[in-house]
Amino acid sequence: MLIFLFYILLLGSLLALPLVPQWAPVVLTALIIKAGSEAFVLAPACRHFGRRRLLIWLLPAQLFQIAYIVTCAAAGTLKRYTWTETDPTP
């Protein structure tokens, strides 16, 4: 739940950034920490599998991932989905 809250706040602050430019240092710091921690894990994996060129997409993908996480988590929480043919709920 804490991660979901982080993503909601990050998305909200990115959208509000044009209206509240004073938040820019805090938002950029959060994005740098997020991207840096993911790069810390992904860089060795990309080197191991010989796919270092994929790291150029890390920064652009960060913005899409924030919206994706918030949208999918909210949809999964607010809507009902059946993942298999059998429904375990009575």
Backbone as a chain_set.jsonl record, in Angstrom:
{"seq": "MLIFLFYILLLGSLLALPLVPQWAPVVLTALIIKAGSEAFVLAPACRHFGRRRLLIWLLPAQLFQIAYIVTCAAAGTLKRYTWTETDPTP", "coords": {"N": [[0.82, -1.193, 0.0], [2.0, 1.207, 0.67], [3.799, 1.667, -1.406], [2.023, 2.038, -3.532], [0.803, 4.396, -2.682], [3.028, 6.086, -2.821], [3.417, 6.141, -5.627], [0.99, 7.314, -6.433], [1.206, 9.854, -5.225], [3.502, 10.734, -6.534], [2.672, 10.81, -9.227], [0.571, 12.681, -9.005], [1.994, 14.936, -8.117], [3.667, 15.357, -10.31], [1.791, 16.046, -12.24], [0.814, 18.381, -11.091], [2.959, 20.021, -11.148], [3.337, 22.166, -13.096], [1.618, 24.047, -11.988], [2.535, 24.419, -9.414], [5.475, 25.255, -9.177], [7.405, 25.29, -7.215], [7.668, 22.808, -6.142], [9.408, 21.398, -7.692], [12.209, 20.686, -6.999], [11.805, 18.672, -5.044], [10.208, 16.794, -6.388], [11.883, 16.104, -8.543], [14.005, 14.994, -7.091], [12.735, 12.74, -5.983], [12.155, 11.346, -8.352], [14.769, 10.876, -9.291], [15.792, 9.245, -7.253], [14.063, 7.063, -7.523], [14.533, 6.23, -10.237], [17.27, 5.799, -10.057], [17.51, 3.695, -8.177], [16.234, 1.666, -9.581], [17.882, 1.499, -11.824], [20.166, 0.59, -10.593], [19.581, -2.072, -10.147], [18.812, -2.973, -12.701], [20.957, -2.441, -14.494], [23.205, -4.287, -14.01], [21.826, -6.64, -14.695], [21.135, -6.218, -17.383], [23.707, -6.068, -18.491], [24.58, -8.674, -17.954], [22.883, -10.232, -19.574], [23.574, -9.256, -22.011], [22.268, -7.027, -23.077], [22.639, -4.217, -22.975], [21.891, -1.975, -24.393], [19.238, -1.554, -23.886], [19.063, 0.033, -21.666], [18.937, 2.698, -22.401], [16.303, 3.308, -22.579], [15.404, 3.531, -20.029], [14.98, 6.011, -18.566], [12.914, 7.397, -20.143], [10.91, 5.469, -19.863], [10.247, 5.6, -17.199], [8.338, 7.63, -16.707], [6.073, 6.633, -18.038], [5.716, 4.314, -16.587], [4.923, 5.166, -14.049], [2.322, 6.227, -14.445], [1.158, 3.884, -15.424], [1.337, 2.044, -13.263], [-0.287, 3.297, -11.315], [-2.772, 3.39, -12.67], [-3.334, 0.629, -13.264], [-3.254, -0.549, -10.699], [-5.311, 0.845, -9.403], [-7.489, 0.103, -11.016], [-7.506, -2.651, -10.591], [-8.175, -2.703, -7.924], [-10.614, -1.35, -7.72], [-12.342, -2.48, -9.595], [-13.875, -5.584, -10.652], [-12.261, -8.485, -11.569], [-11.993, -11.482, -13.4], [-9.743, -13.979, -13.525], [-9.466, -16.588, -14.276], [-11.314, -19.375, -15.669], [-12.892, -20.487, -13.705], [-14.661, -19.171, -11.034], [-13.753, -18.308, -7.878], [-15.229, -17.019, -5.94], [-18.285, -17.066, -4.11]], "CA": [[0.0, 0.0, 0.0], [2.882, 2.368, 0.742], [4.328, 1.898, -2.751], [0.923, 2.6, -4.311], [0.682, 5.787, -2.243], [4.172, 6.796, -3.406], [3.155, 6.361, -7.048], [-0.096, 8.289, -6.544], [1.761, 11.171, -4.91], [4.44, 11.111, -7.588], [1.88, 11.192, -10.403], [-0.119, 13.935, -8.69], [2.945, 16.057, -8.071], [4.112, 15.626, -11.68], [0.711, 16.767, -12.922], [0.653, 19.7, -10.468], [4.217, 20.768, -11.241], [3.193, 23.481, -13.752], [0.896, 24.981, -11.119], [3.319, 24.638, -8.195], [6.865, 24.988, -9.576], [8.272, 25.166, -6.037], [7.819, 21.372, -5.848], [10.341, 20.8, -8.649], [13.346, 19.97, -6.405], [11.356, 17.466, -4.345], [9.752, 15.838, -7.4], [13.067, 15.612, -9.245], [14.728, 14.12, -6.173], [12.007, 11.469, -5.923], [12.372, 10.655, -9.624], [16.162, 10.427, -9.343], [15.918, 8.104, -6.344], [13.33, 5.953, -8.127], [15.262, 5.762, -11.415], [18.58, 5.308, -9.629], [17.388, 2.375, -7.555], [15.912, 0.703, -10.632], [19.088, 1.334, -12.636], [21.092, -0.201, -9.789], [19.225, -3.478, -10.341], [18.704, -3.311, -14.113], [22.231, -2.351, -15.218], [23.907, -5.576, -14.011], [21.036, -7.645, -15.417], [21.292, -5.954, -18.817], [25.061, -6.486, -18.858], [24.641, -10.137, -17.896], [22.177, -10.792, -20.72], [24.059, -8.642, -23.241], [21.241, -6.121, -23.598], [22.906, -2.906, -22.376], [21.216, -0.93, -25.16], [17.91, -1.319, -23.327], [19.136, 1.036, -20.599], [18.606, 4.045, -22.904], [14.858, 3.483, -22.405], [15.077, 3.571, -18.608], [14.4, 7.304, -18.152], [11.578, 7.632, -20.721], [9.937, 4.494, -19.352], [9.873, 5.954, -15.832], [7.097, 8.406, -16.713], [4.978, 5.735, -18.405], [5.52, 3.335, -15.518], [4.188, 5.798, -12.954], [0.903, 6.233, -14.82], [0.735, 2.491, -15.572], [1.17, 1.451, -11.93], [-1.46, 3.897, -10.673], [-3.974, 2.97, -13.392], [-3.591, -0.804, -13.089], [-3.553, -0.831, -9.291], [-6.645, 1.368, -9.119], [-8.471, -0.739, -11.714], [-7.557, -3.935, -9.895], [-8.804, -2.522, -6.621], [-11.974, -0.842, -7.83], [-13.157, -3.305, -10.481], [-13.794, -7.016, -10.42], [-11.689, -9.197, -12.697], [-11.9, -12.928, -13.294], [-8.518, -14.341, -14.23], [-9.584, -17.956, -14.758], [-12.69, -19.725, -16.007], [-13.628, -20.767, -12.474], [-14.726, -18.029, -10.121], [-13.729, -18.86, -6.522], [-16.151, -16.331, -5.029], [-19.638, -17.664, -4.224]], "C": [[0.867, 1.261, 0.0], [3.472, 2.704, -0.634], [3.261, 2.533, -3.639], [0.728, 4.069, -3.95], [1.819, 6.645, -2.813], [3.917, 7.117, -4.873], [2.018, 7.364, -7.262], [0.421, 9.71, -6.282], [2.721, 11.652, -5.989], [3.697, 11.546, -8.849], [1.166, 12.521, -10.165], [0.816, 15.123, -8.672], [3.505, 16.37, -9.454], [3.055, 16.411, -12.448], [0.539, 18.184, -12.377], [1.891, 20.581, -10.617], [4.089, 22.083, -11.999], [2.491, 24.518, -12.872], [1.682, 25.345, -9.864], [4.791, 24.342, -8.506], [7.836, 24.874, -8.399], [8.522, 23.698, -5.671], [8.885, 20.705, -6.702], [11.53, 20.095, -7.99], [12.939, 18.664, -5.715], [10.941, 16.393, -5.348], [10.944, 15.258, -8.155], [13.908, 14.698, -8.365], [14.058, 12.757, -6.072], [12.203, 10.664, -7.208], [13.79, 10.114, -9.751], [16.368, 9.215, -8.441], [15.239, 6.877, -6.945], [14.111, 5.376, -9.303], [16.624, 5.187, -11.036], [18.518, 3.924, -9.003], [17.034, 1.312, -8.585], [17.112, 0.462, -11.541], [20.118, 0.475, -11.913], [20.837, -1.694, -9.974], [19.293, -3.858, -11.827], [20.043, -3.305, -14.854], [23.008, -3.666, -15.172], [23.149, -6.666, -14.769], [21.176, -7.452, -16.923], [22.691, -6.342, -19.297], [25.161, -8.005, -18.919], [24.006, -10.769, -19.132], [22.573, -10.148, -22.046], [23.067, -7.689, -23.885], [21.411, -4.713, -23.026], [22.195, -1.778, -23.11], [19.823, -0.624, -24.608], [17.914, -0.236, -22.251], [18.838, 2.452, -21.093], [17.116, 4.342, -22.725], [14.454, 3.62, -20.938], [14.404, 4.887, -18.208], [13.064, 7.603, -18.819], [10.517, 6.687, -20.156], [9.473, 4.835, -17.939], [8.533, 6.698, -15.795], [5.896, 7.535, -17.078], [4.673, 4.756, -17.278], [4.71, 3.926, -14.366], [2.694, 5.785, -13.249], [0.354, 4.812, -14.92], [0.451, 1.849, -14.219], [-0.089, 1.997, -11.265], [-2.747, 3.408, -11.343], [-4.309, 1.508, -13.138], [-3.925, -1.151, -11.64], [-4.943, -0.32, -8.918], [-7.722, 0.513, -9.784], [-8.605, -2.089, -11.025], [-8.236, -3.848, -8.547], [-10.285, -2.172, -6.753], [-12.892, -1.706, -8.688], [-12.998, -4.77, -10.118], [-13.298, -7.68, -11.704], [-11.685, -10.684, -12.398], [-10.723, -13.364, -14.147], [-8.56, -15.76, -14.785], [-11.05, -18.219, -15.083], [-13.527, -19.992, -14.761], [-13.55, -19.561, -11.56], [-14.773, -18.549, -8.701], [-14.699, -18.18, -5.563], [-17.561, -16.91, -5.199], [-20.638, -16.717, -4.842]], "O": [[0.499, 2.268, -0.606], [3.625, 3.875, -0.982], [3.55, 3.452, -4.405], [0.509, 4.897, -4.834], [1.601, 7.781, -3.233], [4.171, 8.237, -5.317], [2.083, 8.179, -8.182], [0.112, 10.642, -7.024], [2.75, 12.838, -6.32], [4.06, 12.546, -9.468], [1.163, 13.389, -11.038], [0.469, 16.199, -9.159], [3.791, 17.531, -9.749], [3.377, 17.322, -13.21], [0.159, 19.089, -13.119], [1.868, 21.756, -10.251], [4.696, 23.065, -11.574], [2.739, 25.717, -12.996], [1.522, 26.435, -9.316], [5.297, 23.283, -8.134], [8.964, 24.412, -8.569], [9.483, 23.389, -4.967], [9.233, 19.55, -6.454], [11.844, 18.975, -8.393], [13.655, 17.666, -5.799], [11.279, 15.221, -5.183], [11.006, 14.049, -8.38], [14.468, 13.718, -8.857], [14.737, 11.731, -6.074], [12.394, 9.449, -7.162], [13.991, 9.013, -10.263], [17.046, 8.263, -8.827], [15.781, 5.773, -6.881], [14.331, 4.166, -9.365], [17.076, 4.205, -11.624], [19.373, 3.078, -9.268], [17.487, 0.172, -8.475], [17.334, -0.666, -11.983], [20.856, -0.28, -12.545], [21.775, -2.491, -9.96], [19.775, -4.937, -12.171], [20.232, -4.108, -15.768], [23.443, -4.132, -16.225], [23.763, -7.517, -15.412], [21.321, -8.427, -17.659], [22.842, -6.885, -20.392], [25.765, -8.554, -19.841], [24.537, -11.738, -19.675], [21.986, -10.45, -23.085], [23.032, -7.561, -25.109], [20.429, -4.084, -22.635], [21.923, -0.732, -22.52], [19.29, 0.459, -24.846], [16.87, 0.348, -21.959], [18.516, 3.324, -20.286], [16.714, 5.505, -22.721], [13.274, 3.806, -20.642], [13.352, 4.866, -17.568], [12.139, 8.031, -18.129], [9.359, 7.072, -19.993], [8.401, 4.394, -17.526], [7.691, 6.418, -14.942], [4.822, 7.681, -16.493], [3.515, 4.409, -17.042], [3.888, 3.228, -13.773], [1.893, 5.382, -12.406], [-0.791, 4.563, -14.542], [-0.569, 1.182, -14.051], [-0.875, 1.23, -10.708], [-3.706, 3.052, -10.657], [-5.455, 1.182, -12.827], [-4.805, -1.976, -11.395], [-5.671, -0.992, -8.188], [-8.754, 0.232, -9.175], [-9.713, -2.611, -10.894], [-8.815, -4.828, -8.079], [-11.111, -2.652, -5.976], [-14.11, -1.662, -8.515], [-12.096, -5.144, -9.369], [-13.848, -7.461, -12.783], [-11.406, -11.098, -11.273], [-10.711, -13.142, -15.358], [-7.776, -16.1, -15.67], [-11.918, -17.391, -14.807], [-14.735, -19.752, -14.76], [-12.474, -19.002, -11.347], [-15.759, -19.187, -8.333], [-14.966, -18.706, -4.483], [-17.976, -17.21, -6.319], [-21.806, -17.071, -5.002]]}, "num_chains": 1, "name": "protein.A"}
